[in-house]
Amino acid sequence: MEFKLDRDLCFFDLESTGLNVVTDRIVQIAIVKYKKRGGEPETYEQLINPGIPISQEAMAVHGITPEMLRNKPTFSQVADDIFTFFGESDLAGYNSNRFDVPMLIEEFARVGIDFDIDKRRCIDVQRIFYKMEPRTLSAAYRFYTGQVLENAHDALADVKATAEVLKGQLNMYEDKDLIDGNNNRIERPVTNDMQALHDFTNDGSTLDATQRLKRLDDGTIVFNFGKYKGKNVGEILYNDRNYFHWIQDKEFTQQVKQLTRKLLKEYEDKKQRNK
């Protein structure tokens, strides 16, 4: 089953210096773009000098050493090219909602680029796999394609495998109903529609990868940490500007900072309308 696209779809994968999306850095990025108009997918791949040490744990996983990156460009030197390649596409990856997307946002923010995902659909292939057949990417690739994944944890090999896994999932689950987070059957099969895949692979109750903000059943967005846990974000920030500035100045992700700015503005507008 081919993808049903109403805009370009970029599968991407990052290898990094570690697992902290705020403080670690990208050492490799690979992107495969499926175009709305059809044709062969376009590929972008780049090793990146992170400017900070790579953890031993990370090197053990992806095998990228400082020597391999010594003469490679920094992220700031290739950021414009990467941003242009993504364009206005939707995003897809494996565990991308929790790791790759927020890390990419952080890297862009450090060079002054606002990589806004509000108007992009984010499809996490791992979420489909874990809901249907919980395993690793290598096992997913074997399960859905019948082949053995070579060069696992090489970014380009992983991102190509992820695209093939999604195609396999679409074929396998075409006639199966989805199950929501409460184990209720949803009368809608997995399809090649990007909006349906976005809805299925995103948890509507959490708004950011670090789960600092959450949405209640009535739609209210509240803090999920700290002294204001469970309290309306917009209302708290409106009445406690020091807390707002503290969030903006500390090591919260760009997603959290962007969302708190947006929610404060919406609450201010609401107060103004009610005057």
C-alpha positions in Angstrom: 0.0 0.0 0.0 1.4 3.4 -1.0 1.2 6.5 1.1 -1.8 8.8 0.6 -0.2 12.2 0.7 -1.7 15.7 0.7 1.7 17.2 1.4 5.3 15.9 1.4 6.3 13.4 4.0 9.8 13.3 5.5 11.0 10.3 7.3 14.1 11.2 9.3 16.5 9.8 11.9 19.1 11.4 14.2 22.2 9.9 15.8 23.5 12.0 18.7 26.0 12.5 21.4 23.5 11.2 24.0 19.9 10.9 24.9 19.2 14.3 26.5 17.1 16.2 23.9 18.1 19.6 25.4 21.8 19.3 26.1 23.0 16.6 23.6 23.7 17.3 20.0 23.2 15.7 16.6 26.1 13.9 15.0 24.2 12.5 12.0 20.9 13.2 10.2 19.3 11.3 7.4 16.1 12.3 5.7 14.0 10.5 3.0 11.3 12.7 1.5 8.2 11.2 -0.1 6.7 13.9 -2.4 3.1 14.7 -2.7 3.4 14.8 -6.4 4.9 11.3 -6.5 8.2 10.2 -8.1 11.3 8.8 -6.4 11.9 9.8 -2.8 14.6 12.4 -2.3 17.4 11.6 0.2 19.5 13.9 2.4 22.3 12.6 4.7 24.9 14.5 6.7 27.5 13.8 9.4 27.7 16.8 11.8 30.4 18.0 14.2 28.6 18.4 17.5 31.2 20.6 19.2 30.8 18.6 22.4 32.0 15.1 23.4 30.1 12.0 22.4 29.2 9.7 25.2 30.7 6.2 25.3 27.2 4.8 25.5 26.2 6.7 22.3 29.3 5.6 20.4 28.7 2.0 21.4 25.2 2.3 19.7 25.9 4.2 16.5 29.7 3.7 16.1 30.3 7.4 15.1 33.6 8.6 16.6 35.0 12.1 17.1 37.7 11.3 14.4 34.9 10.7 11.9 33.4 14.1 12.6 36.5 16.3 12.9 36.3 17.9 9.4 32.5 17.8 9.2 30.3 20.9 9.3 28.6 22.1 12.5 24.8 22.2 12.6 24.8 25.9 12.2 26.6 25.5 8.8 24.0 23.1 7.4 20.9 24.3 9.3 19.5 26.3 6.3 20.0 23.3 3.9 18.2 21.0 6.4 15.4 23.4 7.0 14.9 23.9 3.2 14.9 20.2 2.6 12.1 19.6 5.2 10.1 22.5 3.7 6.5 22.3 5.0 6.4 18.5 5.0 4.9 16.2 7.6 7.3 14.3 9.8 7.7 10.6 10.4 10.3 8.4 12.2 10.9 5.7 14.7 10.4 7.0 18.3 10.5 10.4 16.7 7.9 12.1 18.8 9.9 11.4 22.0 13.4 12.0 20.7 14.1 13.0 17.1 11.5 15.8 16.7 12.3 17.6 20.0 16.0 17.3 19.5 15.7 18.7 16.0 13.7 21.6 17.4 16.4 22.3 20.0 19.2 22.3 17.4 17.3 24.7 15.1 16.5 27.0 18.0 20.2 27.3 18.9 20.8 28.8 15.5 17.8 31.1 15.5 15.4 29.0 13.4 11.9 28.3 14.6 11.1 24.8 13.5 7.3 25.0 14.2 5.5 21.7 14.2 2.1 23.0 15.0 1.1 22.8 11.3 3.0 19.5 10.7 1.6 16.0 11.3 4.0 13.8 13.2 3.8 10.1 12.6 5.7 7.9 15.0 6.0 4.5 13.4 7.2 3.0 16.7 3.8 3.9 18.3 2.0 1.9 15.7 4.4 -1.0 16.1 4.3 -1.0 19.9 0.5 -0.8 19.9 0.3 -3.7 17.5 3.4 -5.8 17.8 5.8 -4.4 20.6 9.4 -5.0 19.5 12.6 -3.2 18.3 13.2 -1.7 14.9 15.2 -4.7 13.7 12.4 -7.0 14.8 9.8 -4.7 13.2 11.7 -4.8 9.9 11.9 -8.6 10.0 8.3 -8.9 11.1 6.8 -6.6 8.4 9.2 -7.1 5.5 10.5 -10.7 6.1 14.0 -9.4 5.7 17.0 -8.9 8.0 18.0 -5.3 8.7 21.6 -4.7 7.9 23.6 -1.8 9.4 21.1 -1.1 12.3 21.9 2.3 14.0 23.3 3.8 10.9 20.9 6.7 10.4 20.3 6.3 6.7 19.8 2.5 7.0 17.4 3.1 9.9 15.3 5.7 8.2 15.0 3.6 5.0 14.0 0.7 7.2 11.4 2.8 9.0 9.7 3.8 5.8 9.5 0.1 4.7 8.1 -0.9 8.1 5.3 1.7 7.8 4.5 0.3 4.3 4.4 -3.2 5.8 2.2 -2.0 8.7 -0.3 -0.4 6.3 -0.6 -3.6 4.3 -0.9 -5.8 7.4 -3.4 -3.7 9.4 -5.5 -2.5 6.5 -8.5 -4.4 7.6 -7.9 -4.3 11.4 -9.6 -1.8 13.7 -7.5 0.4 15.9 -7.4 0.2 19.7 -7.2 3.4 21.7 -5.3 4.0 25.0 -8.2 2.7 27.1 -8.3 -0.6 25.1 -11.5 0.4 23.3 -11.9 -0.6 19.7 -12.0 2.2 17.2 -14.1 1.6 14.1 -11.4 2.9 11.8 -8.6 0.6 10.3 -5.0 1.7 9.8 -5.0 3.5 6.5 -2.5 5.3 4.3 -4.0 8.6 5.3 -1.5 10.8 7.1 -4.0 12.5 9.4 -5.3 9.1 10.7 -1.7 8.0 11.3 -0.9 11.2 13.1 -3.9 10.8 15.3 -3.1 7.2 16.1 0.6 7.7 16.9 0.2 10.8 19.1 -1.1 10.8 22.7 -3.5 13.7 22.8 -3.2 14.1 26.6 0.5 15.1 26.5 1.6 18.2 24.5 5.4 17.9 24.6 8.0 15.1 24.4 9.1 15.6 28.0 5.4 15.5 29.2 5.7 18.7 31.2 2.3 19.8 29.9 -0.9 17.8 29.6 -4.4 18.2 28.3 -7.3 17.2 30.6 -10.5 15.5 29.3 -12.3 18.9 29.2 -9.5 20.4 27.0 -7.8 22.4 29.8 -4.0 22.4 29.5 -2.3 22.1 32.9 1.2 21.8 34.3 2.4 18.2 34.8 5.2 19.1 37.2 6.3 21.3 40.0 4.4 23.5 42.4 1.6 24.2 39.9 1.0 20.6 38.9 -2.6 20.2 37.7 -3.1 24.0 37.4 -4.3 25.8 34.3 -1.1 26.9 32.4 -2.4 30.1 30.9 -4.0 31.3 34.1 -0.9 30.5 36.2 1.5 32.3 33.8 -0.8 35.3 33.6 -0.8 35.7 37.3 2.8 34.6 38.0 5.1 36.2 35.4 8.2 35.2 37.3 7.2 31.6 36.7 6.8 32.3 33.0 10.2 33.9 32.8 11.8 31.0 34.8 10.5 28.5 32.3 11.8 30.6 29.4 15.3 30.9 31.0 15.8 27.4 32.3 16.6 24.1 30.4 13.1 23.3 29.3 12.7 22.1 25.7 11.8 24.6 23.0 8.4 22.8 22.7 7.6 23.7 26.3 8.8 27.3 25.9 6.9 27.7 22.7 3.7 26.3 24.2 3.9 28.4 27.3 4.3 31.5 25.3 1.4 30.5 23.1 -0.9 29.6 26.1 0.0 32.9 27.9 -0.9 34.9 24.8 -4.2 33.1 24.4 -5.1 33.7 28.1 -4.2 37.4 27.7 -6.4 37.7 24.7 -9.2 36.0 26.5 -8.9 38.4 29.5 -8.9 41.3 27.1 -12.0 40.2 25.3 -13.8 39.7 28.6 -13.1 43.2 29.8 
